[in-house]
Amino acid sequence: MAAIVEGPTPKYECLLFDLDDTLYHLSTGINLACRKNIQDYMCGHLQIEKSQIAEMCLELYREYGTTMAGLKALGYEFDNDEFHANVHGRLPYDNLRPDPVLRTLLLSIPQRKIIFTNSDKVHAEEVLLRLGLEDCFEGVICFETLNPPAAPSNGLCQSQEDYLALSREPVSDLDYLNGTDVIPKSPILCKPTIESMEAAIQIANVDPQKTIFFDDSTRNIASGKAVGFHTVIVGRSELVLGADHALESIHNIKEALPEIWEGHDLSDAATPAVETAVVA
């Protein structure tokens, strides 16, 4: 009986991609417009003192990964969909153009490909549509995936209740962030927390040791490495803490990671995937 000769086992089984500032360049102005819309929402809807907003945004982003998660941690109550509609609904999406080069590159990749973003599903769908990449991914792990609707509560997470029990003295929002020993935990699950990475692993049903994670955030990359992903920092020419590779542009994947294509039959690699389904 003739021996059965098996080909090399593929090193990677799945690629997780961040969305904003990873699949398109920062120069589009989407990021800047998003920050302005967040600040406008904080001022107009949450009645936060305008002079504090810029510093608050920075501190909340540093502490929680997103300003929204930080605002929820501080006890601000607002509708998630309303927030996303105000922040993302007025973005200059016309600045995004179809990217046929990236589309061809993604469709040539034989592994599973999934978007992993902190953004809401409406924004993710719009960005992918504008870039012409709506059928290049198996699915999208987004805000709604990580934060499914929960039963009504008093609006405070347990850590906030504990904090209030410890301190009945009135404090300003920035007191939570500057010199306060007890930092309340946010009820919002998002990158860069280890919990969000572990959730993505479970939702996507992937082996982190056989998964490549692409992101433009150094903190997200560090967390991704901590859970076992192979990591790629995008938008930089030099490695950062926790990154295995650095790409100045997402278009440079093939040059930096040729092993993605090793051990695969590429005859069907360019076949378009089904239209992206949002995992939510």
C-alpha positions as CSV (number, residue, x, y, z in Angstrom):
1,M,0.0,0.0,0.0
2,A,1.4,3.4,-1.0
3,A,2.2,5.7,1.9
4,I,-0.1,8.7,2.3
5,V,2.0,11.9,2.2
6,E,0.4,14.9,3.9
7,G,1.4,18.4,3.2
8,P,2.7,20.8,5.8
9,T,0.1,21.9,8.5
10,P,-0.8,25.5,8.1
11,K,0.7,27.6,10.9
12,Y,-2.3,29.9,11.2
13,E,-6.0,29.2,11.1
14,C,-7.6,32.7,11.6
15,L,-6.8,36.3,11.3
16,L,-8.4,38.9,13.5
17,F,-8.4,42.5,12.1
18,D,-9.2,45.7,14.0
19,L,-11.2,48.1,11.8
20,D,-10.7,51.8,12.3
21,D,-7.2,53.1,11.5
22,T,-6.1,49.6,10.6
23,L,-8.0,48.8,7.4
24,Y,-7.8,52.4,6.4
25,H,-5.3,55.2,7.1
26,L,-5.5,57.7,9.9
27,S,-5.3,60.5,7.4
28,T,-8.9,60.0,6.3
29,G,-10.0,62.2,9.3
30,I,-12.5,59.6,10.6
31,N,-10.7,59.4,13.9
32,L,-10.5,63.2,14.4
33,A,-14.2,63.6,13.5
34,C,-15.2,60.8,15.9
35,R,-13.3,62.5,18.8
36,K,-15.1,65.8,18.1
37,N,-18.5,64.1,18.0
38,I,-17.8,62.4,21.3
39,Q,-16.9,65.8,22.9
40,D,-20.0,67.4,21.4
41,Y,-22.1,64.6,22.9
42,M,-20.5,64.9,26.3
43,C,-21.2,68.7,26.3
44,G,-24.7,68.7,24.7
45,H,-26.2,65.5,26.1
46,L,-24.4,64.8,29.3
47,Q,-24.0,68.4,30.3
48,I,-20.3,68.0,31.2
49,E,-18.4,71.2,31.8
50,K,-16.8,72.1,28.4
51,S,-13.5,73.0,30.0
52,Q,-13.1,69.5,31.4
53,I,-14.1,67.5,28.4
54,A,-10.7,67.3,26.5
55,E,-8.9,66.1,29.6
56,M,-11.7,63.7,30.5
57,C,-11.7,62.1,27.1
58,L,-7.9,61.6,27.3
59,E,-8.0,60.1,30.8
60,L,-11.0,57.9,30.1
61,Y,-9.5,56.6,26.9
62,R,-6.2,55.8,28.7
63,E,-8.0,54.1,31.7
64,Y,-10.8,52.2,29.9
65,G,-9.9,51.9,26.2
66,T,-12.9,54.0,25.0
67,T,-14.4,57.2,26.3
68,M,-17.8,55.5,26.3
69,A,-16.6,52.8,28.6
70,G,-15.2,55.4,30.9
71,L,-18.3,57.5,31.0
72,K,-20.3,54.4,32.0
73,A,-17.8,53.6,34.7
74,L,-18.3,57.1,36.1
75,G,-22.1,56.5,36.3
76,Y,-23.3,58.4,33.3
77,E,-26.5,56.9,32.1
78,F,-27.3,57.1,28.4
79,D,-28.6,54.9,25.6
80,N,-25.8,53.0,23.8
81,D,-27.5,53.2,20.4
82,E,-28.1,57.0,20.9
83,F,-24.5,57.5,21.7
84,H,-23.3,55.6,18.7
85,A,-25.8,57.4,16.4
86,N,-24.4,60.7,17.6
87,V,-20.8,59.8,17.5
88,H,-20.7,57.7,14.3
89,G,-23.8,58.9,12.5
90,R,-22.2,62.2,11.5
91,L,-18.8,60.9,10.4
92,P,-17.3,61.9,7.0
93,Y,-17.7,58.4,5.5
94,D,-17.3,60.0,2.0
95,N,-13.6,60.2,2.9
96,L,-13.4,56.4,2.6
97,R,-12.8,55.0,-0.9
98,P,-13.0,51.5,-2.2
99,D,-9.6,49.7,-1.8
100,P,-9.4,47.1,-4.6
101,V,-5.7,46.3,-3.7
102,L,-6.7,45.4,-0.1
103,R,-9.7,43.5,-1.3
104,T,-7.6,41.4,-3.6
105,L,-5.1,40.8,-0.8
106,L,-7.7,39.8,1.7
107,L,-9.5,37.4,-0.7
108,S,-6.1,35.7,-1.4
109,I,-5.7,34.9,2.3
110,P,-6.9,31.2,2.8
111,Q,-7.6,31.4,6.5
112,R,-10.7,32.6,8.3
113,K,-10.8,36.4,8.6
114,I,-12.8,38.2,11.2
115,I,-13.2,41.9,12.2
116,F,-12.7,42.6,15.9
117,T,-13.7,46.2,16.7
118,N,-14.9,48.3,19.7
119,S,-17.3,50.1,17.3
120,D,-21.0,49.3,16.9
121,K,-22.2,47.1,14.1
122,V,-23.8,50.0,12.0
123,H,-20.4,51.8,11.8
124,A,-18.6,48.6,11.1
125,E,-20.9,47.7,8.2
126,E,-20.7,51.2,6.8
127,V,-16.9,51.3,6.8
128,L,-16.6,47.9,5.2
129,L,-19.1,48.9,2.5
130,R,-17.3,52.1,1.8
131,L,-14.0,50.2,1.5
132,G,-15.5,47.6,-0.8
133,L,-14.6,44.9,1.8
134,E,-18.1,43.9,2.9
135,D,-17.7,40.3,1.6
136,C,-14.1,39.7,2.6
137,F,-14.7,38.6,6.2
138,E,-16.5,35.7,7.8
139,G,-18.0,38.0,10.5
140,V,-17.7,41.0,12.8
141,I,-17.1,41.0,16.5
142,C,-18.3,44.4,17.6
143,F,-19.8,46.4,20.5
144,E,-23.1,44.5,20.4
145,T,-21.3,41.2,20.3
146,L,-19.3,42.0,23.5
147,N,-22.1,43.8,25.2
148,P,-25.4,42.1,24.6
149,P,-28.5,43.6,26.1
150,A,-28.8,42.9,29.9
151,A,-31.6,43.0,32.3
152,P,-32.4,46.5,33.7
153,S,-30.5,47.5,36.8
154,N,-29.9,50.5,38.9
155,G,-27.4,51.7,36.3
156,L,-24.4,51.1,38.5
157,C,-21.9,48.2,38.1
158,Q,-20.9,46.5,41.3
159,S,-17.6,48.3,41.6
160,Q,-19.4,51.7,41.4
161,E,-21.7,50.6,44.2
162,D,-18.7,49.5,46.3
163,Y,-17.0,52.9,45.6
164,L,-20.1,54.8,46.7
165,A,-20.4,52.7,49.8
166,L,-16.8,53.6,50.7
167,S,-17.0,57.3,50.0
168,R,-20.2,59.4,50.5
169,E,-18.3,62.6,49.9
170,P,-19.2,64.3,46.6
171,V,-16.4,64.1,44.1
172,S,-15.9,65.4,40.6
173,D,-15.5,63.1,37.6
174,L,-11.8,63.8,37.3
175,D,-11.3,62.8,41.0
176,Y,-12.0,59.3,39.9
177,L,-9.1,59.5,37.5
178,N,-6.5,61.7,39.2
179,G,-5.2,60.4,42.4
180,T,-8.1,58.2,43.3
181,D,-7.2,54.8,44.7
182,V,-10.5,53.2,43.8
183,I,-11.1,53.2,40.0
184,P,-14.6,52.0,39.2
185,K,-14.9,49.1,36.7
186,S,-16.8,49.8,33.5
187,P,-19.9,47.7,32.7
188,I,-18.8,48.0,29.0
189,L,-16.6,45.2,27.7
190,C,-14.1,46.5,25.1
191,K,-10.5,46.3,24.0
192,P,-7.8,46.5,25.5
193,T,-9.1,44.4,28.4
194,I,-7.9,40.8,28.7
195,E,-11.6,39.9,29.2
196,S,-12.5,41.3,25.7
197,M,-9.7,39.3,24.1
198,E,-10.8,36.1,25.9
199,A,-14.4,36.8,24.8
200,A,-13.3,37.2,21.2
201,I,-11.4,33.9,21.4
202,Q,-14.6,32.2,22.6
203,I,-17.0,33.9,20.2
204,A,-14.8,33.2,17.1
205,N,-13.9,29.8,18.4
206,V,-10.2,30.1,17.6
207,D,-6.9,28.8,19.0
208,P,-5.0,32.0,19.9
209,Q,-1.7,30.2,19.2
210,K,-2.9,29.8,15.6
211,T,-4.4,33.3,15.3
212,I,-2.9,36.5,14.0
213,F,-4.2,39.8,15.5
214,F,-3.8,43.0,13.6
215,D,-4.4,46.4,15.4
216,D,-3.1,49.9,15.4
217,S,-3.3,50.3,19.2
218,T,-0.2,49.5,21.2
219,R,-2.3,48.6,24.3
220,N,-4.6,46.3,22.2
221,I,-1.5,44.6,20.8
222,A,-0.1,44.0,24.4
223,S,-3.3,42.5,25.5
224,G,-3.6,40.3,22.4
225,K,-0.1,39.0,23.1
226,A,-1.0,38.3,26.7
227,V,-3.7,35.9,25.6
228,G,-1.5,34.1,23.1
229,F,-2.2,35.8,19.8
230,H,0.5,36.3,17.2
231,T,0.4,40.1,16.9
232,V,0.9,42.7,14.2
233,I,1.0,46.5,15.0
234,V,-0.3,48.4,12.0
235,G,0.7,51.9,11.1
236,R,4.2,51.7,12.5
237,S,7.5,50.8,11.1
238,E,9.0,49.6,14.4
239,L,7.9,47.0,16.9
240,V,6.1,47.9,20.1
241,L,5.7,45.9,23.3
242,G,4.0,42.6,22.6
243,A,4.2,43.0,18.8
244,D,5.7,40.2,16.7
245,H,5.5,42.2,13.5
246,A,5.1,45.9,12.5
247,L,3.4,47.1,9.3
248,E,3.4,50.7,8.1
249,S,0.4,49.8,6.0
250,I,-2.1,46.9,6.0
251,H,-1.2,46.4,2.4
252,N,2.2,45.1,3.4
253,I,0.9,41.8,4.9
254,K,2.3,39.6,2.1
255,E,5.8,41.0,2.4
256,A,5.9,40.8,6.2
257,L,4.0,37.5,6.7
258,P,4.5,35.2,3.7
259,E,3.9,32.2,6.0
260,I,0.2,33.0,5.9
261,W,0.0,31.4,2.5
262,E,2.3,28.5,3.3
263,G,0.8,25.0,3.5
264,H,-2.4,26.0,1.7
265,D,-4.0,25.1,-1.7
266,L,-4.4,28.6,-3.1
267,S,-6.6,27.4,-6.1
268,D,-9.8,28.7,-4.3
269,A,-8.2,31.4,-2.2
270,A,-9.5,34.3,-4.3
271,T,-13.1,33.1,-4.3
272,P,-15.3,35.9,-2.7
273,A,-16.7,35.1,0.7
274,V,-20.3,35.3,1.5
275,E,-21.5,38.8,2.5
276,T,-20.2,39.7,5.9
277,A,-22.5,38.6,8.8
278,V,-22.2,40.7,11.9
279,V,-21.7,38.4,14.9
280,A,-24.0,40.1,17.4
